[in-house]
Amino acid sequence: MDVRKELYELFNDPLLDGVRPKVAAATAGDRMQQKLAEVNDWIAMNGREPRKDGNLKEKLMYAAMMALRNKL
């Protein structure tokens, strides 16, 4: 049998319609980069760094900012 035809038949099987590659889990570096981007976005929107005495969202951004600073 022709290999190309066999592969075509295999990958066009209706049983494989919903199969997708597994997404790699985020690494610690990816999570840190995402958190840094969130803090930077918060600063850009508010024109200042988050403070620990603000609302809940601001407190969370403050905690994230301090954690990032302590890692550096």
C-alpha positions as CSV (number, residue, x, y, z in Angstrom):
1,M,0.0,0.0,0.0
2,D,1.1,3.6,-0.7
3,V,2.4,5.2,2.5
4,R,0.9,8.6,1.6
5,K,-2.5,7.1,1.0
6,E,-2.3,5.1,4.2
7,L,-1.4,8.3,6.2
8,Y,-4.1,10.2,4.5
9,E,-6.7,7.6,5.5
10,L,-5.4,7.4,9.0
11,F,-5.5,11.2,9.7
12,N,-8.9,11.6,8.0
13,D,-10.5,9.1,10.3
14,P,-13.6,10.6,12.0
15,L,-12.4,9.2,15.3
16,L,-9.5,11.7,15.3
17,D,-11.6,14.8,14.5
18,G,-11.3,16.2,18.1
19,V,-7.7,15.2,18.7
20,R,-5.4,18.2,19.4
21,P,-1.8,18.3,20.5
22,K,-1.3,18.6,24.3
23,V,-0.5,22.2,25.4
24,A,2.7,22.4,27.3
25,A,2.2,23.5,31.0
26,A,3.4,27.0,31.8
27,T,6.8,27.2,33.4
28,A,7.7,29.2,36.5
29,G,9.4,31.7,34.1
30,D,6.2,32.0,32.0
31,R,4.1,32.7,35.1
32,M,6.6,35.3,36.3
33,Q,6.6,37.0,32.9
34,Q,2.8,37.0,32.8
35,K,2.6,38.5,36.3
36,L,5.2,41.2,35.4
37,A,3.1,42.1,32.3
38,E,0.0,42.3,34.5
39,V,1.7,44.6,37.0
40,N,3.1,46.8,34.2
41,D,-0.4,47.0,32.6
42,W,-1.8,48.1,36.0
43,I,0.9,50.8,36.3
44,A,0.2,52.0,32.8
45,M,-3.5,52.3,33.5
46,N,-3.2,54.0,36.9
47,G,-0.1,56.1,36.4
48,R,1.6,54.8,39.5
49,E,2.8,51.6,41.3
50,P,0.2,49.7,43.2
51,R,0.0,50.3,47.0
52,K,-0.7,47.9,49.8
53,D,-3.5,50.0,51.2
54,G,-5.6,50.1,48.0
55,N,-8.6,48.0,46.9
56,L,-8.3,44.2,46.6
57,K,-7.0,44.3,43.0
58,E,-4.4,46.9,43.9
59,K,-3.3,44.8,46.9
60,L,-2.9,41.8,44.7
61,M,-0.8,43.8,42.2
62,Y,1.3,45.2,45.1
63,A,1.9,41.7,46.4
64,A,2.9,40.4,42.9
65,M,5.2,43.4,42.4
66,M,6.9,42.9,45.7
67,A,7.3,39.1,45.0
68,L,8.9,40.0,41.6
69,R,11.2,42.5,43.2
70,N,12.3,40.0,45.8
71,K,13.2,37.4,43.2
72,L,15.5,39.9,41.4
